[in-house]
Amino acid sequence: MEQIHMILLILSTIVLNSTAAPIWEDEDLEYDGEFGEYFEGDMVLTKFQREAISEATDADSRNGLRNLAKRWPNRTVVYHIEEDIFDEEQVQKIEDALADIANNSCLAFRRRENDDEHAVLIQGKSSGCFSSVGFSIPDDEGEVRQVLNLAKGCFRHGTVVHEMLHTLGFYHMQSTYDRDDFVTIVWENIKPGLEHNFAKYSNDTVTDFGVPYDYGSVMHYPAKAFSVNGNKTIIPTQENVTIGQRQGLSESDILKLNKMYCEDPDDKELILIEKNGDKVTVIDK
């Protein structure tokens, strides 16, 4: 009887291995939610944003939203978490990501109150990880719906931070104007029909605030993003670097975030607030 059980076990293992997905399909499963049907996989753009990007030329473009109207007013993000959808641990991961951004910038996050006209809705109703880009102002009919969606597989700390940076107005790192100096896009490895997700911005829609290209940015695609065959779609020109980390903010992410939201337009200095007290530290640009 033991021999029969052993034979059945071996046969079942063979069947499982023969029908399993190729190894390459499993390597980046943690990122799957970011590569959905939205613009560049996880960005919900307004009609204006899409038009601005599609009209890009080869002049100049960077990776933080230029349009000041799309920045959150008063350096404060108002949010509402649909807590009946998330469990306690997931809600804590969301709060931890918001705290990480707040502790590294002058930005504040607060929950929606009854008299708030606008808030980003943090939900998990749909599949995938995606977010609106920047502060969403009312459309012609006066309606505003700004969402940040986190499905079951979106709860790595860096993934939540990544989506919230979209909400704050950031685009993807590898789309910046000078990316060809730092990465090579392997077009033949991209799933047919999805090449547009690797467009290079070249107008004034976005800016990098003068911060150099950052392989370690939490906003960078991983090496096999949208791969059709498991081979790399993005190869760094510099050796021994890793792209696509989702652990959290890089130093450059923090610098750009502060330049975008915390810079005083009058004296061109950065104002960083220490969140554990009332002390304000001013740092030269």
SENU-453133 format. One line per field, with one value per residue: residue in one letter; x, y, z of N, C-alpha, C in turn. Coordinates in steps of 0.2 Angstrom, whole numbers, m for minus. Each point is the difference from the previous one (the first is absolute). Example, Ala and Ser with C-alpha at 12.3 -4.5 7.8 and 13.67 -1.06 7.14 Angstrom:
BEGIN
res <- c(a; s) .
n.u <- c(66; m2) .
n.v <- c(m28; 5) .
n.w <- c(39; m4) .
ca.u <- c(m4; 4) .
ca.v <- c(6; 6) .
ca.w <- c(0; 1) .
c.u <- c(4; m4) .
c.v <- c(6; 5) .
c.w <- c(0; 3) .
//
This chain:
BEGIN
res <- c(m; e; q; i; h; m; i; l; l; i; l; s; t; i; v; l; n; s; t; a; a; p; i; w; e; d; e; d; l; e; y; d; g; e; f; g; e; y; f; e; g; d; m; v; l; t; k; f; q; r; e; a; i; s; e; a; t; d; a; d; s; r; n; g; l; r; n; l; a; k; r; w; p; n; r; t; v; v; y; h; i; e; e; d; i; f; d; e; e; q; v; q; k; i; e; d; a; l; a; d; i; a; n; n; s; c; l; a; f; r; r; r; e; n; d; d; e; h; a; v; l; i; q; g; k; s; s; g; c; f; s; s; v; g; f; s; i; p; d; d; e; g; e; v; r; q; v; l; n; l; a; k; g; c; f; r; h; g; t; v; v; h; e; m; l; h; t; l; g; f; y; h; m; q; s; t; y; d; r; d; d; f; v; t; i; v; w; e; n; i; k; p; g; l; e; h; n; f; a; k; y; s; n; d; t; v; t; d; f; g; v; p; y; d; y; g; s; v; m; h; y; p; a; k; a; f; s; v; n; g; n; k; t; i; i; p; t; q; e; n; v; t; i; g; q; r; q; g; l; s; e; s; d; i; l; k; l; n; k; m; y; c; e; d; p; d; d; k; e; l; i; l; i; e; k; n; g; d; k; v; t; v; i; d; k) .
n.u <- c(4; 6; 2; m7; 1; 6; m2; m5; 4; 4; m5; m3; 6; 0; m6; 1; 6; m4; m4; 5; m1; 3; 6; 1; m6; 3; 6; m5; m3; 5; 2; m3; m2; 7; m1; m5; m6; 2; 0; 4; m6; 1; 0; m5; 1; 0; m6; 1; 1; m5; m4; 1; 0; m5; 0; 3; 5; 5; m4; m5; 2; m3; 1; m1; m6; 0; m6; 1; m5; 4; 3; 0; m5; 3; 3; m6; 1; m6; m1; m2; 1; m2; m1; m6; 4; 3; 5; 0; 3; m4; m5; 3; 0; m6; m1; 3; m3; m6; 1; 2; m5; m5; 3; 0; m5; m2; m1; m6; m2; m6; m3; m4; m3; m5; 3; 4; 1; 6; 1; 6; m4; 3; m1; m3; m4; 5; 1; 6; 6; m4; 2; m4; 1; 2; m1; m6; 0; m6; m4; m2; m1; 6; 2; 2; 4; 4; 3; 1; 1; m2; 1; m2; 2; m3; 1; 5; 4; 5; m4; m2; 7; 2; m5; 1; 6; m3; m3; 6; 0; 2; 4; 1; 5; m2; m5; 5; 1; 4; m6; 1; 2; m6; m5; 0; m5; m1; m1; 5; 2; m2; m5; m1; 0; 5; 3; m6; 0; 4; m5; 3; m1; m2; m5; m4; m2; 7; 2; 6; m1; 3; m4; 6; 1; m5; 4; 1; m3; m5; 1; 6; m1; m2; 6; m5; m1; m6; 4; 1; 6; m1; 2; 6; m4; 4; 5; 3; 2; m1; 6; m3; m6; m4; m5; m5; 4; m3; 6; 1; m1; 2; 7; 0; m3; 3; 5; m3; m2; 5; 3; m4; 0; 6; 1; 3; m6; 0; 3; m4; m2; 2; m6; 3; m6; 3; m3; 5; m1; 1; 6; 2; 2; 4; m1; 6; m3) .
n.v <- c(m6; 0; m5; m2; 1; m3; m5; 0; 1; m5; m4; 1; m1; m6; m2; 2; m3; m4; 2; 0; 6; 3; m1; 2; m3; m4; 1; 3; m5; 2; 0; m6; 2; 2; m6; 5; 1; 3; 7; m3; m3; 6; 4; 3; 1; 7; 2; 5; m4; m4; 5; 3; m6; m1; 7; m5; 4; 1; 5; m1; m5; m1; m2; 6; 0; 3; m1; 6; 0; m4; 4; m4; 3; 5; m3; m1; m6; 1; m5; m5; m4; m4; 1; 0; 2; 4; m4; m2; m6; m1; 2; m4; m4; 2; 0; m6; m1; 2; m4; m5; 2; 0; m5; m1; 4; 5; m5; 1; m5; 1; m3; m2; 7; 1; 5; m6; 4; m1; m6; m3; m3; m3; m4; m5; 3; 3; m4; m1; 3; 5; 6; 5; 4; 2; 6; m4; 5; 4; m5; 1; m6; 2; m6; m2; m4; 0; m5; m4; m4; m4; m5; m6; 0; 5; m4; m1; 2; m2; m5; 0; 1; m5; m4; 2; m2; m5; m2; 0; m4; m6; 1; m4; m2; m6; 4; 2; 6; m1; m3; 2; 4; m3; m1; m6; 3; m6; 3; m5; 2; 6; m1; m2; 7; m1; 1; 2; m5; 0; 4; 4; 3; 5; 1; 5; m6; m2; 0; 0; 6; m2; m5; m3; m3; m4; m5; 3; 5; 1; 5; m4; m2; m7; m4; m4; 6; m3; m4; m1; m1; 4; 3; 3; 4; 0; 2; 0; 6; 1; m3; m6; 2; 1; m2; 4; 3; m4; 2; 6; 6; 2; 1; m2; m5; 0; 0; m4; m4; 1; 0; m5; m2; 0; 1; 5; 2; 3; m4; m5; m1; m5; m1; m2; m3; 1; m6; m1; 6; 6; m3; 5; m4; 5; m3; 3; 2) .
n.w <- c(0; 4; m4; 1; 7; 0; m4; 4; 6; m3; m2; 6; 3; m4; 2; 6; 0; m3; 5; 4; 2; m6; 2; m6; m1; 4; m4; m4; 3; 4; m6; 0; 6; m1; m3; 2; m1; 5; 0; m3; 0; 3; m5; 4; m6; 1; m4; 4; 5; m3; m1; 6; 3; m3; 3; 4; 1; m4; 3; 4; 5; 5; 6; 2; 2; m6; m2; 2; m4; m2; 3; 5; 1; 2; m5; m1; 1; m2; 4; m4; 5; m5; 6; m3; m5; 4; 1; 6; m2; m5; 4; 4; m5; m1; 6; 0; m6; 2; 5; m4; m5; 5; 3; m6; 2; m3; m3; 1; 3; m2; 4; m5; 0; 3; 1; m1; m5; 2; m2; 1; m4; 5; m6; 0; m3; m3; m5; 2; m1; 1; m3; 2; m4; 6; 2; 0; m4; 2; m3; m7; 2; 2; m3; 6; m3; 5; m3; 5; m4; 5; m5; 0; m6; 2; 5; m5; 5; m4; m1; 7; 1; m4; 2; 6; m2; m3; 6; 2; m6; 2; m5; m4; 3; m3; 1; 4; m2; 5; 1; m6; 4; 2; m4; m2; m4; 2; m5; m3; 6; m3; 4; m5; m2; 3; m6; m1; 4; m5; m1; m3; 6; m4; 5; 2; m2; 0; 6; m1; 0; m6; 2; 0; m6; 3; m1; 5; m4; 5; m4; 1; m7; 2; 0; 2; 1; 0; 3; m6; 2; 5; m6; 1; 2; 6; m3; 6; m2; 6; 1; 2; m3; 5; m4; 2; 4; 5; 3; m4; 3; m6; 0; m7; 2; 6; m3; m5; 5; 3; m5; m1; 7; 1; m7; 3; m4; 6; 5; m3; 6; 3; 2; 4; 1; 6; m2; 3; m3; 2; 1; m3; m4; m1; m6; m1; m6) .
ca.u <- c(m4; 4; 3; m5; m1; 6; m1; m5; 3; 5; m4; m3; 5; 2; m5; 0; 6; 0; m5; 2; 2; 7; 3; 0; m6; 0; 5; m2; m7; m2; m2; m5; m6; 1; 1; m7; m2; 1; 6; 7; m1; m3; m2; m6; 1; m5; 1; 5; 7; 1; 2; 7; 5; 0; 3; 7; 5; 7; 4; 2; m5; 2; m4; m5; m5; 2; m6; m1; m7; 0; 3; m4; 0; 2; 5; m4; m4; m6; m1; m6; 1; m6; 3; m4; 3; 7; 0; 4; 7; 0; m1; 6; 5; m2; 1; 8; 3; m2; 5; 7; 0; 0; 6; 5; m2; m5; m7; m4; m6; m5; m6; m5; m5; m7; 0; 5; m3; 4; 4; 2; m3; 4; m4; 3; m6; 2; 7; 6; 2; 0; m2; 0; 7; m1; m6; m5; m5; m6; m1; m5; m6; 1; 1; 7; 1; 7; 1; 7; m2; 5; m3; 3; 7; 3; 2; 7; 1; 2; m6; m5; 3; 0; m7; m1; 4; m5; m6; 3; 2; 6; m1; 5; 7; 3; m3; 3; 3; 7; 1; 4; 6; 1; m3; m2; m6; 0; m7; m2; m2; m7; m6; m3; m5; 1; 6; m2; 1; 7; 1; 5; m3; 4; m2; 0; m5; 3; 7; 4; 2; 7; 3; 2; m4; 1; m1; m3; m7; m5; m4; 3; m2; 5; 3; m4; m7; m4; 4; m3; 4; 4; 6; m1; m2; 4; 7; 4; 7; 5; 0; 0; m5; m6; m5; m6; m1; m6; 1; m2; 3; 8; 2; m2; m8; m1; 3; m4; m7; 1; 1; m7; m5; 2; 4; m3; 1; 3; 7; 3; 3; m4; m2; m1; m2; 1; m7; 0; 0; m2; 6; 0; 7; 0; 6; 1; m1) .
ca.v <- c(6; 6; 1; 3; 7; 4; 1; 5; 6; 2; 2; 6; 5; 1; 4; 7; 3; 0; 5; 6; 5; 0; 3; 8; 3; 1; 4; 7; 0; 5; 6; m1; 5; 7; 0; m2; 3; 7; 3; m3; m5; 1; 7; 2; 7; 4; 1; 5; m3; m5; 4; 3; m5; m2; 5; 2; 0; m2; 6; 0; m3; m3; m5; 2; 4; 7; 4; 1; m1; m8; m1; 0; 7; 0; m5; m4; m5; m2; m7; m4; m7; m4; m5; m7; m4; m2; m3; 5; 0; 4; 7; 2; 1; 6; 5; 0; 3; 7; 3; 0; 5; 6; 1; 2; 6; 5; m2; m2; m4; 0; m3; 4; 2; 1; 6; 0; 0; m4; m4; m6; m7; m6; m5; m6; m3; m2; m4; 4; 6; 6; 6; 6; 4; 7; 2; 0; 5; m2; 0; 5; m1; 1; m6; m2; m7; m2; m7; m4; m7; m4; m6; m4; m1; 7; 2; 2; 7; 5; 1; 5; 6; 2; 3; 6; 5; 2; 5; 7; 4; m2; m5; m5; 2; m2; 4; 6; 2; m2; m7; m4; 1; m4; m7; m2; m4; m6; 1; m6; m4; 3; m3; 3; 4; 3; 4; 7; 0; 2; 6; 5; 6; 5; 7; 3; m3; m3; 3; m4; 5; 1; m6; m5; m7; m4; m7; m3; 3; m4; 2; m3; m6; m5; m2; m4; 3; m1; m5; m6; m6; m1; 3; 7; 5; 6; m2; 6; 0; m1; m6; m1; 3; m3; 5; m2; m2; 2; 0; 6; 6; 1; 7; 4; 1; 4; 7; 2; 1; 7; 5; 0; 2; 4; 5; 6; 3; 7; 0; m6; m4; m6; 0; m7; 1; m6; m2; m2; 6; 6; 3; 1; 0; 3; m2; 3; m4) .
ca.w <- c(0; 0; m6; m4; 2; m2; m7; m1; 1; m5; m6; 1; m1; m7; m3; 2; m3; m7; m2; 4; m4; 0; 6; m1; 2; 7; 3; 2; 1; 5; m4; m5; 1; m3; m8; m2; m6; 1; m3; 3; 4; 6; 0; m3; m3; m3; m7; m1; 1; m6; m6; 1; m1; m7; m5; 1; m5; 3; 3; 7; 4; 7; 3; 5; m3; 0; 1; 7; 2; 1; 7; 6; 4; 7; 1; 4; m4; 3; m2; 4; m1; 0; 5; 0; m5; 3; 7; 5; m3; m6; 2; 3; m5; m3; 5; 0; m6; 1; 6; m3; m4; 4; 4; m5; m4; 4; m2; 5; m2; 5; m2; m2; 5; m3; m4; m6; m7; m4; 3; m4; 3; 0; 0; m3; m3; m7; 0; m1; 4; m4; 4; m4; 0; 2; 3; m5; 0; m3; m7; m2; 3; 7; 3; 1; 3; 0; 4; 1; 0; 2; 0; 5; m1; 0; 7; 2; 2; m6; m5; 2; 0; m7; m2; 3; m4; m6; 3; 1; m6; m3; m6; 0; m1; m6; m5; 0; m6; m1; 2; m5; 3; 6; m1; m6; m1; m5; m3; m2; 6; 3; m3; m6; 1; 7; m1; 2; 7; 1; m3; 3; 0; m3; 0; 6; 5; 7; 2; 5; 5; 0; 4; m5; m1; 6; 0; 6; 1; 1; m6; m6; m2; 0; m6; m4; m1; m6; m4; m3; 0; 6; 0; 2; m4; 2; 2; 2; m3; 5; 3; 8; 3; 0; m1; 1; 7; 3; 7; 3; m3; 0; 2; m5; 0; 5; m2; m5; 3; 4; m5; m3; 4; 6; m2; 1; m6; 0; 1; m3; 5; 2; 6; 3; 7; 4; 2; 7; 3; m4; m3; m7; m2; m7; m3; m7; m6) .
c.u <- c(4; 3; m5; m1; 6; m1; m5; 2; 5; m4; m3; 5; 2; m6; 0; 5; m1; m6; 1; 2; 8; 3; 0; m6; m1; 4; m2; m7; m2; m1; m6; m5; 1; 0; m7; m2; 0; 6; 7; m2; m4; m2; m6; 0; m7; 1; 5; 7; 2; 2; 7; 5; 0; 2; 7; 5; 7; 3; 2; m6; 3; m5; m4; m5; 1; m6; m1; m7; m1; 3; m5; 0; 2; 5; m4; m4; m6; m2; m6; 2; m6; 2; m4; 3; 7; 0; 5; 7; 1; m1; 7; 6; m1; 2; 8; 3; m1; 5; 7; 1; 0; 6; 6; m1; m4; m7; m4; m6; m5; m7; m6; m5; m6; 0; 5; m3; 4; 5; 2; m3; 4; m4; 3; m6; 2; 7; 5; 1; 1; m3; m1; 7; m1; m7; m5; m5; m6; 0; m5; m7; 0; 1; 7; m1; 7; 1; 7; m3; 6; m3; 5; 8; 4; 3; 7; 0; 1; m5; m5; 3; 0; m7; m1; 4; m3; m5; 3; 3; 6; m1; 6; 7; 3; m3; 3; 4; 7; 1; 4; 8; 2; m3; m1; m6; 0; m7; m3; m3; m7; m6; m3; m6; 1; 6; m1; 2; 8; 1; 5; m3; 4; m3; 0; m5; 2; 7; 4; 3; 8; 4; 2; m4; 2; m2; m4; m6; m5; m5; 2; m4; 5; 2; m4; m7; m3; 4; m5; 3; 4; 7; m1; m2; 3; 7; 3; 6; 5; 0; m1; m5; m7; m6; m7; m1; m7; 0; m2; 3; 8; 1; m2; m8; m1; 2; m5; m7; 1; 1; m7; m5; 3; 5; m4; 2; 4; 7; 3; 3; m5; m2; m2; m2; 1; m6; 0; 0; m2; 6; 0; 7; 0; 7; 1; m1; 6) .
c.v <- c(6; 1; 3; 8; 4; 1; 5; 7; 3; 2; 7; 6; 2; 4; 7; 4; 1; 5; 7; 6; 0; 4; 8; 3; 1; 5; 7; 0; 6; 7; 0; 5; 6; 0; m3; 4; 8; 3; m2; m5; 2; 7; 2; 8; 3; 1; 5; m3; m4; 5; 3; m5; m2; 5; 2; 0; m2; 6; m2; m3; m3; m4; 3; 5; 8; 4; 1; m1; m7; m1; 1; 7; 0; m6; m6; m5; m3; m7; m3; m8; m4; m6; m6; m4; m3; m3; 5; 1; 5; 7; 3; 1; 6; 6; 1; 4; 7; 4; 1; 6; 7; 1; 2; 6; 5; m2; m3; m5; 0; m4; 5; 1; 1; 6; 1; m1; m6; m5; m6; m6; m5; m6; m7; m4; m3; m4; 5; 5; 6; 6; 6; 4; 7; 1; 1; 6; m2; 1; 5; m1; 1; m6; m2; m8; m1; m6; m2; m7; m5; m7; m5; 0; 7; 2; 0; 7; 4; 0; 5; 7; 2; 3; 6; 6; 2; 5; 7; 3; m3; m6; m6; 2; m1; 4; 7; 2; m3; m8; m5; 1; m5; m7; m1; m4; m5; m1; m7; m5; 2; m4; 4; 4; 4; 4; 8; 1; 2; 7; 5; 7; 5; 7; 3; m3; m2; 3; m5; 5; 0; m6; m5; m6; m4; m7; m3; 3; m5; 0; m3; m7; m5; m2; m4; 3; m1; m5; m5; m6; m1; 3; 8; 5; 7; m2; 7; 1; 0; m7; m1; 5; m3; 5; m4; m2; 3; 0; 6; 6; 0; 7; 5; 1; 5; 8; 3; 2; 7; 5; 2; 4; 5; 6; 7; 4; 7; m1; m6; m4; m6; 1; m7; 0; m7; m2; m1; 6; 6; 3; 0; 0; 3; m3; 3; m4; m2) .
c.w <- c(0; m7; m5; 1; m3; m8; m2; 1; m5; m6; 1; m1; m7; m4; 2; m3; m8; m2; 3; m5; 0; 5; m1; 2; 7; 4; 2; 2; 5; m4; m5; 0; m3; m7; m3; m7; 0; m4; 3; 5; 7; 1; m3; m2; m2; m7; m1; 0; m5; m6; 1; m2; m8; m5; 2; m6; 3; 3; 7; 4; 6; 3; 6; m4; 0; 2; 8; 2; 2; 7; 5; 3; 7; 3; 4; m4; 5; m3; 4; m2; 1; 5; 0; m5; 2; 7; 4; m2; m6; 2; 3; m5; m4; 4; 1; m6; 0; 5; m3; m4; 4; 4; m4; m4; 4; m1; 6; m3; 6; m3; m1; 6; m4; m4; m5; m6; m4; 4; m5; 3; m1; 1; m2; m4; m7; 1; m2; 5; m5; 3; m6; 1; 2; 3; m5; 1; m3; m8; m2; 4; 8; 4; 1; 3; 0; 4; 0; 1; 3; 1; 5; 0; 0; 6; 2; 2; m6; m5; 2; 0; m8; m3; 3; m3; m7; 2; 1; m6; m4; m5; 1; m1; m7; m6; m1; m6; m2; 1; m5; 2; 6; m1; m8; 0; m5; m3; m2; 6; 3; m3; m6; 2; 7; 0; 3; 8; 1; m4; 4; 0; m3; m1; 7; 5; 6; 0; 5; 5; 1; 4; m5; 0; 6; m2; 6; 2; 1; m6; m7; m1; 2; m7; m5; m1; m7; m5; m4; 0; 6; 0; 2; m5; 1; 2; 2; m4; 5; 3; 7; 3; m1; m1; 2; 8; 3; 7; 3; m4; m1; 2; m5; 0; 5; m2; m5; 3; 4; m5; m3; 4; 6; m1; 1; m7; 0; 1; m3; 4; 2; 7; 3; 7; 4; 3; 8; 5; m4; m3; m8; m3; m8; m3; m7; m5; m3) .
//
